[in-house]
Amino acid sequence: MLGRVSKTLCANHNIIRRYATAQIHPNVYDVCVIGGGHAGCEAAAGAARTGARTLLLTQRLDTIGELSCNPSMGGVGKGTLMREVDALDGVCAKVSDKAGIQFQILNRSKGAAVWGPRAQIDRKLYKKYMQEALNGYPNLDIRSGSVFDLVLDHSTENLSSNASWGAVKGVRLESGEIINCSKVVICTGTFLSGEIHIGMKRFPAGRMHEAPSMGLSASLKSAGFRLGRLQTGTPARLARDSINFDRLIKQEGDTVPSPFSFMNRTVDNAENQVLCYLTRTTPFTHEVIREHMHLSVHIQETKKGPRYCPSLEAKVKRFPQKDSHTVWLEPEGYDSDLIYPNGLSCSLPEDIQEVMYRTIPGLENVKLVRPAYGVEYDYVDPRELRPTLETKRIEGLFLSGQINGTTGYEEAAAQGVLAGINAGLAALDRPPLVLSRADGFVGVMIDDLVVKGAEEPYRMFTSRSEYRMTIRSDNADLRLTEKGRTAGAVTDERWAHFVATRDELSKVTDFLKSYVISPQGWQTRGFDVTSDGNMRSGFDMLRHRDVTMALLVGAIPDLQKMDPLILARVEVDGIYSSHLRRQQADLRVFMEDEMLVLDPSLDYASVEGLSSEVKERLSAARPASIGAAKRMEGMTPTSIVSLLKFARRTSGRSMIANQAIPA
């Protein structure tokens, strides 16, 4: 975490920052990652996998891998992000498979495009296994330390044409020690000028009992970064023995858990899954909130909170017609006496919280072990970033996680893995890893952030992707592992496992496509097929609504010798095969625009046919491609035509690069 600064600096955020320029410590790293949360863990591991010498700095070593809020990972959209992090050889999926205590595939009754792998997590186990994964990680050192400032080089001769403020040379700790590095990844979470709200009380903190980072906000502001304030919150923690579970609906995990990691066939605690419980708020709950909402400074603030995981006060205010809202009671671990009430985030005074909680079925005699609270923190407008998550203003500075306006562990981890990999690649003078909207949910999220910004905390959903039938949770390895390997960020072990899986998938798919028989042949095997004379393959049959892989295995003996996990993946591909052909055509059109790369230093003021407003927007955002420019707010078809004409006219000066479109 980034540490506190002097009282003088905290009292005056407008103070002129003087950046350190001297190198006074022999320690030299390629990449320094600040913060040991989900973004920081993935960034540190990702940078180290590229071969860059990496240092993870955190205020407290014992909080590395802390689950600050909910004791769960994954979900709809979020589970796909975790699978994509894993496909790039990240660590959170493997750790979750070891620390998970209940596993489910959400939306299982719907198509695979909207499946959401999710797990209830034991907090202590997750932290334990994450720390074990990072300790001894090749090319990675970990140490405690509070970062006070960045060490920057402002000399123009050392700056690339793309940087406008300076270049990273290292970080300065509160102790005065300087650690030299060429790339820094900041993963501050809610600690950037963080402030906790309980009732009308407000005090500086990034997490309960943990100091915020005050100094770095002033550093970023003085460099010209556009900063804003966002809000989030966490519910109270409840004493398990004060809850009457008999009145509540049980929620069990899947009988056969599905691992997050492609490296695993099962999970550690498959035979020891816990129960979650469902309850709901009542009209009395909402009445208590309405009567005391004026006592919550958090809800009175004008800062934006999360739309899709709002506080209970926000839900009551936004949906006055609703009599109740869902509440999930989730265990925090095998040996924990605490229950996490998912859906009851609030920031009312502590005494009112207890009254409010006791209006909920099952919680009539509940005891609050720790109160709920809201958090307000600084974030950087993500339009300040390139698609690599490097900032445009400071060369070598990468941002990841909630500092970019997102919310959620999975969103943070996904940004972390890409920022870390790109920081490592940049430090070693190797080409970056850039993921487009067609590559995965990671690409969708980053494109949304760097093109549109974040007016409110950003959360990933399958509906944000135009190509969700193609970028599913089940095929993340096929989409991303080879890209990660080409970039140099995937280990030999992962690559060997992926190649074996890919070969098996091809083998089974080819076999099913080659198994072609007549309608009568399928009918004799028990399938309801129209007698139209058309020959059908086993793969074709998977498109039929009532045909499953299990039925094909019963009808085709050779399939019984094949890996059931491979068969399940081929089944999904078969179901979506006709849809995928249509989506591939859409993807080709999309890639045509994405391959029209715009020069970062393009002079938009000289482009004829653009309005002043559009010129201003383009100059501020500096989209990486014509495709990104099209997705910007305020861009009209006429503006795009003018930009295309200008870019093609100046293409001889590398203003635009029209590369080959992949098949």
C-alpha positions as CSV (number, residue, x, y, z in Angstrom):
1,M,0.0,0.0,0.0
2,L,1.0,3.6,-0.4
3,G,1.9,5.1,2.9
4,R,0.9,8.3,4.7
5,V,2.8,11.5,4.3
6,S,3.6,14.3,6.7
7,K,0.8,16.3,8.4
8,T,1.9,19.4,6.5
9,L,1.4,17.8,3.1
10,C,-1.9,16.2,4.2
11,A,-3.2,19.6,5.2
12,N,-2.5,21.2,1.9
13,H,-3.2,19.0,-1.2
14,N,-2.2,21.9,-3.5
15,I,1.3,22.0,-2.3
16,I,3.9,21.9,-5.1
17,R,5.6,18.5,-5.2
18,R,9.3,18.3,-5.7
19,Y,10.2,14.9,-7.3
20,A,13.3,13.1,-6.2
21,T,16.0,13.0,-8.9
22,A,19.0,11.4,-7.1
23,Q,19.6,7.7,-7.0
24,I,20.8,6.9,-3.5
25,H,20.1,3.2,-3.1
26,P,21.8,0.3,-4.9
27,N,18.6,-1.7,-5.3
28,V,17.6,-1.7,-9.0
29,Y,14.5,-3.3,-10.4
30,D,12.8,-3.4,-13.8
31,V,9.3,-3.1,-12.3
32,C,8.0,-2.0,-8.9
33,V,4.4,-2.9,-8.1
34,I,2.8,-0.9,-5.3
35,G,0.0,-2.6,-3.3
36,G,-0.7,-6.2,-2.4
37,G,-4.4,-6.5,-3.3
38,H,-5.8,-8.4,-6.2
39,A,-4.5,-6.1,-8.8
40,G,-1.1,-5.9,-7.2
41,C,-0.7,-9.7,-6.8
42,E,-1.5,-10.3,-10.4
43,A,0.6,-7.3,-11.6
44,A,3.7,-8.5,-9.6
45,A,3.4,-12.1,-10.9
46,G,2.7,-11.0,-14.4
47,A,5.7,-8.7,-14.6
48,A,7.9,-11.4,-13.1
49,R,6.7,-14.0,-15.7
50,T,8.0,-11.8,-18.5
51,G,11.5,-12.1,-17.0
52,A,11.6,-8.6,-15.6
53,R,13.2,-8.3,-12.1
54,T,10.1,-7.2,-10.1
55,L,9.5,-5.8,-6.6
56,L,6.2,-6.0,-4.8
57,L,5.9,-3.2,-2.2
58,T,3.1,-3.3,0.4
59,Q,2.6,-1.6,3.7
60,R,1.9,-4.8,5.5
61,L,3.1,-8.2,4.3
62,D,0.4,-10.0,6.3
63,T,-2.4,-8.4,4.2
64,I,-1.2,-9.6,0.8
65,G,-4.2,-11.3,-0.8
66,E,-6.7,-9.8,1.6
67,L,-10.4,-10.2,0.6
68,S,-11.4,-6.7,1.7
69,C,-15.1,-7.1,1.2
70,N,-17.1,-10.2,0.1
71,P,-15.7,-13.7,0.7
72,S,-16.3,-14.8,-2.9
73,M,-14.7,-14.8,-6.3
74,G,-16.3,-14.9,-9.8
75,G,-19.9,-14.6,-10.9
76,V,-21.6,-13.6,-14.1
77,G,-19.0,-11.7,-16.2
78,K,-16.6,-11.8,-13.3
79,G,-16.0,-15.5,-13.6
80,T,-15.0,-15.1,-17.2
81,L,-12.5,-12.5,-16.2
82,M,-11.0,-14.9,-13.7
83,R,-10.7,-17.6,-16.4
84,E,-9.0,-15.1,-18.7
85,V,-6.5,-14.1,-16.0
86,D,-5.8,-17.8,-15.6
87,A,-5.4,-18.3,-19.3
88,L,-2.6,-15.6,-19.1
89,D,-1.0,-17.7,-16.4
90,G,-2.3,-15.6,-13.5
91,V,-2.5,-16.8,-9.9
92,C,-6.0,-15.9,-8.6
93,A,-7.9,-18.8,-10.2
94,K,-5.5,-21.5,-8.9
95,V,-5.6,-19.9,-5.4
96,S,-9.4,-19.8,-5.5
97,D,-9.5,-23.5,-6.4
98,K,-7.5,-24.2,-3.2
99,A,-9.4,-21.7,-0.9
100,G,-12.9,-22.2,-2.3
101,I,-15.5,-23.7,0.1
102,Q,-18.6,-23.7,-2.2
103,F,-18.6,-23.7,-6.0
104,Q,-21.4,-22.9,-8.5
105,I,-21.9,-22.2,-12.1
106,L,-24.4,-19.3,-12.2
107,N,-26.9,-19.3,-15.1
108,R,-26.2,-23.0,-15.7
109,S,-29.7,-23.4,-17.1
110,K,-28.9,-20.9,-19.8
111,G,-26.4,-20.9,-22.6
112,A,-22.6,-21.2,-21.9
113,A,-22.2,-17.6,-23.1
114,V,-23.7,-16.3,-19.9
115,W,-22.3,-18.9,-17.5
116,G,-20.8,-17.4,-14.4
117,P,-18.2,-19.6,-12.5
118,R,-18.4,-18.5,-8.8
119,A,-16.9,-19.7,-5.5
120,Q,-17.4,-18.9,-1.9
121,I,-13.9,-18.3,-0.4
122,D,-12.3,-19.0,2.9
123,R,-10.6,-15.6,3.7
124,K,-7.8,-17.1,5.7
125,L,-7.1,-19.8,3.2
126,Y,-7.1,-17.4,0.2
127,K,-4.6,-15.1,1.9
128,K,-2.4,-18.1,2.9
129,Y,-2.3,-19.7,-0.5
130,M,-1.8,-16.3,-2.3
131,Q,1.2,-15.5,-0.1
132,E,2.6,-19.0,-0.7
133,A,2.1,-18.6,-4.5
134,L,4.0,-15.3,-4.5
135,N,6.8,-16.1,-2.0
136,G,9.5,-17.7,-4.0
137,Y,7.9,-16.7,-7.4
138,P,10.8,-16.5,-10.0
139,N,12.1,-12.9,-10.6
140,L,9.9,-11.5,-7.8
141,D,11.0,-9.9,-4.5
142,I,8.5,-8.8,-1.8
143,R,9.1,-6.3,0.9
144,S,7.1,-4.0,3.2
145,G,7.4,-0.3,2.7
146,S,5.2,2.8,2.3
147,V,5.7,4.6,-0.9
148,F,5.7,8.4,-0.5
149,D,6.4,9.5,-4.0
150,L,7.6,8.7,-7.6
151,V,11.1,9.4,-8.8
152,L,10.7,11.0,-12.2
153,D,13.0,12.3,-15.0
154,H,11.7,15.4,-16.6
155,S,14.5,15.9,-19.1
156,T,13.1,16.1,-22.6
157,E,15.9,14.2,-24.2
158,N,15.0,11.1,-22.2
159,L,11.3,11.3,-23.0
160,S,9.5,9.5,-25.8
161,S,7.3,11.6,-28.1
162,N,4.2,10.1,-26.3
163,A,5.0,11.2,-22.8
164,S,4.1,14.8,-21.7
165,W,5.2,15.0,-18.1
166,G,8.1,12.8,-17.3
167,A,9.5,9.2,-17.1
168,V,9.6,6.9,-14.2
169,K,13.0,6.4,-12.6
170,G,12.0,4.8,-9.3
171,V,10.0,5.2,-6.1
172,R,10.8,7.0,-2.8
173,L,9.7,5.4,0.4
174,E,8.6,7.3,3.5
175,S,11.9,6.4,5.1
176,G,13.6,8.5,2.3
177,E,15.0,5.3,0.7
178,I,14.9,5.4,-3.1
179,I,14.3,2.2,-5.1
180,N,15.4,2.5,-8.7
181,C,13.2,1.0,-11.4
182,S,12.1,1.9,-15.0
183,K,8.4,0.9,-14.6
184,V,5.9,1.3,-11.7
185,V,2.5,-0.2,-11.4
186,I,0.2,1.5,-8.9
187,C,-2.5,-0.7,-7.4
188,T,-3.9,1.4,-4.6
189,G,-7.5,0.0,-4.3
190,T,-9.5,2.4,-2.1
191,F,-6.4,3.7,-0.3
192,L,-5.8,6.7,-2.6
193,S,-6.9,9.6,-0.2
194,G,-9.4,7.0,1.2
195,E,-12.0,8.1,3.8
196,I,-14.3,5.9,5.8
197,H,-17.9,7.0,6.6
198,I,-20.1,5.6,9.5
199,G,-23.1,7.7,10.1
200,M,-22.0,11.3,10.3
201,K,-18.4,10.2,11.2
202,R,-15.7,10.4,8.7
203,F,-12.0,9.5,9.1
204,P,-9.0,8.8,6.8
205,A,-8.5,5.1,6.0
206,G,-8.3,2.9,3.0
207,R,-9.7,-0.1,4.9
208,M,-10.8,-0.3,8.5
209,H,-7.8,0.3,10.8
210,E,-5.4,0.8,7.8
211,A,-4.0,4.2,6.8
212,P,-4.7,5.7,3.4
213,S,-2.3,7.0,0.9
214,M,-2.6,10.8,0.9
215,G,0.6,11.9,-0.8
216,L,0.3,10.2,-4.1
217,S,-3.0,11.9,-5.0
218,A,-1.1,15.2,-4.8
219,S,1.7,13.8,-7.0
220,L,-0.8,12.7,-9.7
221,K,-2.7,15.9,-9.5
222,S,0.4,18.0,-9.9
223,A,1.3,15.9,-12.9
224,G,-2.0,17.0,-14.5
225,F,-3.9,13.8,-14.1
226,R,-7.7,14.2,-13.9
227,L,-8.8,12.9,-10.5
228,G,-12.3,12.2,-9.2
229,R,-13.9,10.7,-6.2
230,L,-15.9,7.4,-6.1
231,Q,-17.7,5.5,-3.3
232,T,-18.0,1.9,-2.3
233,G,-19.0,0.2,1.0
234,T,-19.1,-3.1,2.9
235,P,-21.7,-4.6,5.1
236,A,-21.4,-5.4,8.8
237,R,-19.9,-8.8,9.9
238,L,-22.4,-10.8,11.9
239,A,-21.9,-13.3,14.7
240,R,-22.9,-16.8,13.3
241,D,-24.3,-18.0,16.6
242,S,-26.7,-15.1,16.8
243,I,-28.5,-16.0,13.5
244,N,-31.6,-18.3,13.2
245,F,-30.8,-20.3,10.1
246,D,-33.8,-22.6,10.5
247,R,-36.1,-19.9,8.9
248,L,-33.9,-19.4,5.9
249,I,-33.5,-21.0,2.4
250,K,-30.4,-23.1,2.0
251,Q,-28.2,-22.6,-1.0
252,E,-25.9,-25.6,-1.8
253,G,-22.9,-25.7,-4.1
254,D,-22.7,-27.8,-7.3
255,T,-22.3,-31.5,-6.6
256,V,-19.3,-31.6,-9.0
257,P,-17.5,-28.3,-8.6
258,S,-16.0,-26.7,-11.7
259,P,-12.5,-25.3,-11.1
260,F,-11.6,-21.8,-12.1
261,S,-8.2,-22.8,-13.4
262,F,-7.7,-24.6,-16.7
263,M,-4.7,-26.3,-14.9
264,N,-7.0,-28.1,-12.5
265,R,-9.5,-31.0,-12.9
266,T,-11.0,-30.6,-9.4
267,V,-10.8,-28.3,-6.4
268,D,-9.3,-29.0,-3.0
269,N,-12.5,-28.8,-0.9
270,A,-14.9,-30.6,-3.3
271,E,-16.1,-32.9,-0.6
272,N,-16.4,-30.3,2.1
273,Q,-18.6,-27.5,0.7
274,V,-20.5,-25.1,3.0
275,L,-24.0,-23.8,2.8
276,C,-25.1,-20.2,2.1
277,Y,-28.5,-19.0,3.1
278,L,-31.1,-16.7,1.5
279,T,-33.2,-14.1,3.3
280,R,-34.7,-10.7,2.4
281,T,-35.2,-7.2,3.7
282,T,-38.7,-6.2,4.8
283,P,-40.8,-3.0,4.6
284,F,-39.7,-2.4,8.3
285,T,-36.1,-2.5,7.1
286,H,-36.8,0.1,4.5
287,E,-38.7,2.3,7.0
288,V,-35.7,2.3,9.4
289,I,-33.5,3.4,6.5
290,R,-35.8,6.2,5.3
291,E,-36.1,7.5,8.8
292,H,-32.4,7.7,9.4
293,M,-31.0,8.4,6.0
294,H,-30.2,12.0,7.0
295,L,-27.7,10.6,9.5
296,S,-25.5,9.0,6.7
297,V,-22.9,11.4,5.3
298,H,-22.0,8.7,2.8
299,I,-25.5,8.7,1.1
300,Q,-25.6,12.6,1.2
301,E,-22.4,12.9,-0.7
302,T,-22.7,13.6,-4.4
303,K,-19.9,11.2,-5.3
304,K,-20.9,8.2,-7.5
305,G,-21.2,4.8,-5.8
306,P,-21.5,1.4,-7.5
307,R,-24.7,1.1,-9.6
308,Y,-24.7,-2.7,-9.6
309,C,-23.6,-3.4,-6.0
310,P,-25.2,-0.4,-4.3
311,S,-25.6,0.3,-0.6
312,L,-29.0,-0.6,0.9
313,E,-29.7,3.1,1.4
314,A,-29.2,3.6,-2.3
315,K,-31.4,0.7,-3.2
316,V,-34.3,2.0,-1.0
317,K,-33.8,5.4,-2.5
318,R,-33.6,4.2,-6.1
319,F,-36.4,1.6,-5.9
320,P,-39.1,3.0,-3.6
321,Q,-41.7,0.6,-5.0
322,K,-39.9,-2.5,-3.8
323,D,-40.9,-4.1,-0.5
324,S,-37.8,-6.3,-0.2
325,H,-34.3,-6.9,-1.5
326,T,-32.3,-10.2,-1.6
327,V,-29.8,-10.9,1.1
328,W,-27.3,-13.8,1.0
329,L,-25.7,-14.9,4.3
330,E,-22.3,-16.2,3.4
331,P,-19.7,-18.0,5.7
332,E,-16.3,-16.3,5.9
333,G,-14.4,-19.6,6.3
334,Y,-14.3,-23.0,7.9
335,D,-13.0,-21.8,11.2
336,S,-14.6,-18.3,11.2
337,D,-17.5,-17.3,13.5
338,L,-18.5,-14.5,11.1
339,I,-21.2,-14.3,8.5
340,Y,-21.0,-11.8,5.6
341,P,-24.5,-10.5,4.7
342,N,-24.2,-9.9,1.0
343,G,-26.7,-7.1,0.0
344,L,-26.7,-5.2,3.3
345,S,-23.9,-2.7,2.7
346,C,-24.7,0.5,4.4
347,S,-23.2,3.5,6.3
348,L,-25.8,4.3,8.9
349,P,-24.8,5.0,12.5
350,E,-23.7,1.9,14.3
351,D,-26.7,1.8,16.7
352,I,-29.2,2.3,13.9
353,Q,-27.4,-0.5,11.9
354,E,-28.3,-3.0,14.6
355,V,-31.9,-1.9,14.7
356,M,-32.1,-2.2,10.9
357,Y,-30.4,-5.6,10.6
358,R,-32.8,-7.0,13.2
359,T,-35.9,-6.3,11.0
360,I,-34.7,-9.1,8.6
361,P,-35.9,-12.7,8.9
362,G,-33.4,-14.9,10.7
363,L,-31.5,-11.8,12.1
364,E,-34.0,-10.9,14.8
365,N,-31.3,-11.3,17.5
366,V,-28.2,-10.7,15.4
367,K,-25.0,-9.3,16.9
368,L,-22.8,-7.0,14.8
369,V,-19.2,-7.9,15.3
370,R,-18.0,-5.1,13.0
371,P,-20.2,-2.3,11.7
372,A,-20.9,-1.6,8.0
373,Y,-19.2,1.4,6.5
374,G,-18.8,3.4,3.3
375,V,-15.5,4.3,1.7
376,E,-14.8,7.3,-0.5
377,Y,-11.5,7.5,-2.5
378,D,-9.7,9.1,-5.4
379,Y,-9.4,7.6,-8.8
380,V,-7.7,8.6,-12.0
381,D,-9.9,9.2,-15.1
382,P,-9.0,6.0,-17.1
383,R,-9.0,8.0,-20.3
384,E,-5.6,9.0,-19.2
385,L,-4.4,5.5,-20.0
386,R,-3.3,3.6,-23.1
387,P,-4.7,0.2,-23.9
388,T,-1.6,-1.2,-22.2
389,L,-2.7,0.6,-19.0
390,E,0.4,2.8,-19.1
391,T,-0.4,6.4,-18.5
392,K,-0.1,8.9,-21.3
393,R,1.5,11.6,-19.1
394,I,4.2,9.7,-17.4
395,E,6.3,7.1,-19.3
396,G,6.7,3.9,-17.4
397,L,3.8,4.5,-15.0
398,F,1.0,1.9,-15.1
399,L,-2.3,2.0,-13.2
400,S,-4.4,-1.0,-12.2
401,G,-7.6,-1.7,-10.2
402,Q,-9.9,0.7,-8.4
403,I,-7.6,3.6,-9.1
404,N,-9.0,3.3,-12.7
405,G,-12.6,3.5,-11.6
406,T,-13.5,-0.1,-11.4
407,T,-15.1,-2.1,-8.6
408,G,-14.5,-5.8,-7.7
409,Y,-11.7,-8.2,-7.1
410,E,-12.0,-9.8,-10.6
411,E,-11.9,-6.5,-12.5
412,A,-8.8,-5.5,-10.4
413,A,-7.0,-8.9,-11.0
414,A,-7.7,-8.7,-14.8
415,Q,-6.3,-5.2,-15.0
416,G,-3.4,-6.2,-12.8
417,V,-2.3,-9.1,-15.0
418,L,-2.3,-7.0,-18.1
419,A,-0.6,-4.0,-16.5
420,G,2.1,-6.2,-14.9
421,I,2.8,-8.1,-18.1
422,N,3.0,-4.8,-20.1
423,A,5.2,-3.2,-17.5
424,G,7.6,-6.1,-17.6
425,L,7.6,-6.2,-21.4
426,A,8.2,-2.5,-21.6
427,A,11.1,-2.7,-19.2
428,L,12.7,-5.4,-21.4
429,D,12.0,-3.4,-24.6
430,R,9.6,-6.0,-26.0
431,P,6.3,-5.4,-27.8
432,P,3.2,-4.9,-25.6
433,L,0.3,-7.3,-25.1
434,V,-2.8,-5.5,-26.2
435,L,-6.2,-7.2,-26.0
436,S,-9.1,-6.0,-28.1
437,R,-12.9,-6.3,-27.5
438,A,-12.8,-9.4,-29.7
439,D,-10.1,-11.1,-27.6
440,G,-11.9,-11.2,-24.3
441,F,-13.7,-9.5,-21.4
442,V,-10.4,-8.1,-20.3
443,G,-10.2,-6.3,-23.6
444,V,-13.8,-5.2,-23.4
445,M,-13.3,-3.7,-19.9
446,I,-10.1,-1.9,-20.8
447,D,-11.5,-0.5,-24.0
448,D,-14.6,0.7,-22.1
449,L,-12.4,2.4,-19.6
450,V,-9.8,4.1,-21.8
451,V,-12.4,5.2,-24.4
452,K,-15.4,6.1,-22.3
453,G,-14.0,6.7,-18.9
454,A,-15.8,5.8,-15.6
455,E,-18.5,8.1,-14.3
456,E,-19.3,5.5,-11.7
457,P,-17.6,2.3,-10.4
458,Y,-17.3,0.0,-13.4
459,R,-18.3,-3.6,-13.1
460,M,-18.1,-6.4,-15.7
461,F,-21.2,-8.0,-17.2
462,T,-21.5,-10.4,-20.1
463,S,-23.9,-7.8,-21.7
464,R,-21.0,-5.4,-22.1
465,S,-19.6,-7.6,-24.8
466,E,-20.8,-7.6,-28.4
467,Y,-19.2,-11.0,-29.0
468,R,-20.1,-13.0,-25.8
469,M,-20.9,-16.1,-27.8
470,T,-17.3,-16.1,-28.9
471,I,-15.6,-15.0,-25.7
472,R,-17.1,-17.4,-23.2
473,S,-15.7,-18.6,-19.8
474,D,-15.1,-22.1,-21.2
475,N,-12.8,-21.1,-24.0
476,A,-10.6,-18.4,-22.4
477,D,-7.5,-20.5,-22.8
478,L,-8.0,-21.0,-26.5
479,R,-8.4,-17.2,-26.9
480,L,-5.6,-15.9,-24.7
481,T,-2.9,-18.5,-23.7
482,E,-1.2,-18.4,-27.1
483,K,-1.2,-14.6,-27.1
484,G,0.4,-14.7,-23.6
485,R,3.0,-17.2,-24.7
486,T,3.9,-15.2,-27.8
487,A,4.3,-12.1,-25.5
488,G,6.6,-14.1,-23.2
489,A,4.3,-14.2,-20.1
490,V,3.2,-17.8,-20.0
491,T,5.3,-20.5,-18.3
492,D,6.5,-23.8,-19.9
493,E,4.2,-25.8,-17.6
494,R,1.1,-23.8,-18.6
495,W,2.0,-23.9,-22.3
496,A,2.5,-27.7,-22.3
497,H,-0.8,-28.2,-20.6
498,F,-2.5,-25.9,-23.0
499,V,-1.0,-27.6,-26.1
500,A,-2.2,-31.0,-24.8
501,T,-5.7,-29.6,-24.2
502,R,-5.9,-27.9,-27.6
503,D,-4.7,-31.1,-29.3
504,E,-7.4,-33.2,-27.5
505,L,-10.1,-30.7,-28.4
506,S,-9.1,-30.8,-32.0
507,K,-9.0,-34.6,-32.0
508,V,-12.5,-35.0,-30.6
509,T,-13.9,-32.2,-32.8
510,D,-12.4,-33.8,-35.9
511,F,-13.7,-37.2,-35.0
512,L,-17.3,-35.9,-34.5
513,K,-17.1,-34.0,-37.8
514,S,-15.9,-37.1,-39.6
515,Y,-18.6,-39.3,-38.1
516,V,-21.3,-38.7,-40.8
517,I,-24.4,-40.9,-41.2
518,S,-27.8,-40.7,-42.8
519,P,-31.0,-39.6,-41.1
520,Q,-32.0,-43.2,-40.9
521,G,-28.7,-44.1,-39.2
522,W,-29.4,-41.5,-36.5
523,Q,-32.9,-42.7,-36.2
524,T,-31.8,-46.2,-35.5
525,R,-29.5,-44.9,-32.8
526,G,-32.6,-43.3,-31.0
527,F,-32.4,-39.7,-32.3
528,D,-35.4,-37.8,-33.7
529,V,-34.1,-36.6,-37.1
530,T,-36.1,-35.5,-40.1
531,S,-35.9,-38.0,-43.0
532,D,-34.7,-35.3,-45.5
533,G,-31.9,-37.2,-47.0
534,N,-29.2,-34.9,-45.6
535,M,-26.2,-36.6,-44.1
536,R,-25.3,-35.3,-40.6
537,S,-22.1,-35.5,-38.6
538,G,-22.0,-36.0,-34.8
539,F,-20.8,-32.4,-34.5
540,D,-23.9,-31.3,-36.5
541,M,-26.2,-33.2,-34.2
542,L,-25.0,-31.0,-31.2
543,R,-27.0,-28.1,-32.7
544,H,-30.2,-30.0,-32.2
545,R,-32.0,-28.8,-29.1
546,D,-32.6,-32.3,-27.6
547,V,-29.2,-33.8,-28.4
548,T,-26.5,-33.8,-25.7
549,M,-23.0,-35.1,-25.6
550,A,-24.2,-37.7,-23.1
551,L,-26.6,-39.1,-25.7
552,L,-23.9,-39.1,-28.4
553,V,-21.5,-41.0,-26.1
554,G,-24.2,-43.7,-25.6
555,A,-24.7,-43.9,-29.4
556,I,-21.0,-43.7,-30.5
557,P,-18.8,-46.2,-28.6
558,D,-15.5,-44.5,-29.5
559,L,-16.5,-41.4,-27.5
560,Q,-16.6,-43.4,-24.3
561,K,-12.8,-43.6,-24.4
562,M,-12.4,-39.8,-24.5
563,D,-11.9,-37.4,-21.6
564,P,-15.3,-36.2,-20.2
565,L,-14.0,-32.7,-19.7
566,I,-12.9,-32.4,-23.3
567,L,-16.2,-33.8,-24.4
568,A,-18.0,-31.2,-22.4
569,R,-16.1,-28.4,-24.0
570,V,-16.6,-29.7,-27.5
571,E,-20.3,-30.0,-26.8
572,V,-20.5,-26.2,-26.1
573,D,-18.6,-25.5,-29.4
574,G,-21.1,-27.7,-31.3
575,I,-24.1,-25.9,-29.7
576,Y,-22.8,-22.5,-30.7
577,S,-21.2,-23.5,-34.1
578,S,-23.9,-21.9,-36.3
579,H,-23.9,-18.7,-34.2
580,L,-20.1,-18.5,-34.2
581,R,-20.0,-18.4,-38.0
582,R,-22.2,-15.4,-38.1
583,Q,-20.3,-13.7,-35.3
584,Q,-17.0,-14.3,-37.1
585,A,-18.2,-12.1,-39.9
586,D,-19.0,-9.4,-37.4
587,L,-15.5,-9.8,-35.9
588,R,-13.8,-9.3,-39.3
589,V,-15.6,-6.0,-39.7
590,F,-14.6,-5.0,-36.2
591,M,-11.0,-5.9,-36.7
592,E,-10.8,-3.8,-39.9
593,D,-11.4,-0.7,-37.8
594,E,-9.2,-1.9,-35.0
595,M,-6.3,-2.4,-37.4
596,L,-6.5,1.2,-38.5
597,V,-4.1,2.5,-35.8
598,L,-3.9,6.2,-35.1
599,D,-0.6,7.9,-34.3
600,P,-0.6,9.0,-30.6
601,S,0.8,12.4,-31.6
602,L,-1.7,13.1,-34.4
603,D,-2.6,16.8,-34.5
604,Y,-6.4,16.7,-34.4
605,A,-6.6,20.5,-34.6
606,S,-5.5,20.3,-38.2
607,V,-8.1,17.7,-39.3
608,E,-10.7,19.4,-41.5
609,G,-14.3,18.6,-41.1
610,L,-14.2,18.0,-37.3
611,S,-16.2,20.3,-34.9
612,S,-14.3,22.0,-32.2
613,E,-16.0,19.7,-29.6
614,V,-14.9,16.6,-31.4
615,K,-11.3,17.9,-31.9
616,E,-11.2,18.6,-28.1
617,R,-12.5,15.1,-27.3
618,L,-10.0,13.4,-29.6
619,S,-7.1,15.5,-28.4
620,A,-7.9,14.5,-24.8
621,A,-8.6,10.8,-25.3
622,R,-6.1,10.1,-28.2
623,P,-7.8,6.9,-29.3
624,A,-5.5,4.1,-30.4
625,S,-7.5,3.2,-33.5
626,I,-10.3,4.3,-35.8
627,G,-12.4,1.6,-34.0
628,A,-11.7,3.2,-30.6
629,A,-12.6,6.6,-32.0
630,K,-15.9,5.3,-33.3
631,R,-16.8,4.2,-29.8
632,M,-16.1,7.6,-28.2
633,E,-19.0,9.7,-27.0
634,G,-19.9,12.5,-29.3
635,M,-18.4,10.9,-32.5
636,T,-20.6,11.3,-35.5
637,P,-20.4,9.3,-38.8
638,T,-19.3,12.6,-40.5
639,S,-16.5,13.0,-37.9
640,I,-15.3,9.4,-38.5
641,V,-15.2,10.0,-42.3
642,S,-13.2,13.2,-41.9
643,L,-10.8,11.4,-39.6
644,L,-10.4,8.5,-41.9
645,K,-9.6,10.8,-44.9
646,F,-7.0,12.7,-42.9
647,A,-5.4,9.5,-41.5
648,R,-5.2,7.9,-45.0
649,R,-3.8,11.1,-46.5
650,T,-1.1,11.2,-44.0
651,S,-0.4,7.5,-43.8
652,G,3.0,8.0,-45.4
653,R,4.1,9.7,-42.2
654,S,2.9,6.7,-40.1
655,M,-0.2,8.5,-39.0
656,I,-2.1,5.3,-39.6
657,A,-1.1,1.7,-40.1
658,N,-3.4,-0.6,-42.0
659,Q,-2.3,-4.1,-41.1
660,A,-3.4,-7.4,-42.4
661,I,-6.7,-8.6,-41.0
662,P,-6.4,-12.1,-39.3
663,A,-8.4,-14.9,-40.7
